[in-house]
Amino acid sequence: MISVLLIEDDLDLAQTVMDYLQLEAISCDHASNGAAGLNLLQQNYYDVLLLDLNLPRIDGLTVCERLRHEGSDIPVLMLTARDQLTDKQAGFTAGTDDYLVKPFELKELVMRIQALSRRRSGQTQLLSCGDLHMNLQQRQLNRAGINLHLSPISWRILELLLRETPNVVSRQRLEIAIWGEEVPDSDSLKVHLHHLRKTIDGGFEKSLLRTLPGVGIAIRADDES
């Protein structure tokens, strides 16, 4: 069952949404202000966050910004009566993944929830695996408190791997993500992976970068091979 959190101060709208989602077999918790919503997000796991823009105590943009700065990758669907392009731009800048303007069709809301629930957000500013931490906003990387430095290509490789952890990423997908259709010689990715492994695993007891022959590459903190 999909689990969502609705942060909405219009209690009539919130009740209508909750009742409809229940009919669609979607579990929905509710908070009427931004502060209460953040507390629920700390206590529970949700597949999707439905976030009103105008909220008491802590507004929706600030809630979204805090989540992204803390490294949360929950997909956020912003609900608002504002339909100006500048308002939408502010929402996406804050880290929202989708936008739905009030009044909206409840059936469309369900469709968007279902789509967002199948992926985690790419808007997070903090990526990590074990003691390896990547801060996208500050462009910083550290492991066990030690600052590490990567080339631009190695950074892009690691960012993709961390977004997918612990899943395996194929070599072809890595090459396309870095070079597009114009992939250089076949050893280029191997060379960059070698430098990446040397930087993030060299001198540390546990290796995080895993090569699965014939399958691809993964970043994993556990002992899976």
Salt bridges, closest charged atoms under 4 A:
GLU8 OE1 - LYS102 NZ 2.85
ASP52 OD1 - LYS102 NZ 3.00
ASP73 OD1 - ARG120 NE 3.19
ASP87 OD1 - ARG82 NH1 4.00
ASP97 OD2 - ARG68 NH2 2.84
ASP97 OD1 - ARG119 NH1 3.99
ASP98 OD1 - ARG112 NH1 2.92
GLU108 OE2 - ARG112 NH2 2.64
ASP131 OD1 - ARG143 NE 2.86
GLU159 OE2 - ARG163 NH2 3.08
GLU164 OE2 - ARG173 NH2 3.05
ASP187 OD1 - LYS190 NZ 3.96
ASP201 OD1 - ARG143 NH1 3.00
GLU224 OE1 - ARG220 NH1 3.31
